[in-house]
Amino acid sequence: MKPKRPRKSARSKRPASKRPGRASTRAPRDPLLARMADADHRVIGGVSIDTTRTANGRVKRVCYPPGFRWSTHMKPIVSTPLCMHAHVGFLARGRVRGTYADGCAFDLTAPRAVVIEPGHDAWVVGKDAAVLIEFDTESRTAAHFGLPESHRHV
Ligand SMILES: [Zn+2]
């Protein structure tokens, strides 16, 4: 006895010209990773950075790949002992751990708002890239958000 062939759906018999739009048959683009038409795109130390000027500051989408560690991949490029950026924003995907010079540590898992003071090392934990949407005012970011120039306890 011949095995029954699975019935083709009515849709697949239609000529291509009468099929619904392509977009509906494809997986939707992930807006968290898709190309941004209006952003300045750079890759530095394996980190993908899309920057958009907004109001008097910038909005950045920063994608840190799995295995990324600031002290390994970025320190040789930046040549400061620790990352001296203030990071304020929303961790949309992934997990990031880090330490400050005095031994204080952070462990951040998406989804959550994040504030990381200047003067840290940080690395991606797990198999997923970490995607951070951050707000900055370039060199004035720490002062703008009321953070110290470098992590400390008052
Ligand atoms: Zn501390």
Boltz pocket constraint, residues with backbone or C-beta under 6 A from the ligand:
constraints:
  - pocket:
      binder: B
      contacts: [[A, 100], [A, 102], [A, 103], [A, 104], [A, 151], [A, 152], [A, 153]]
      max_distance: 6.0
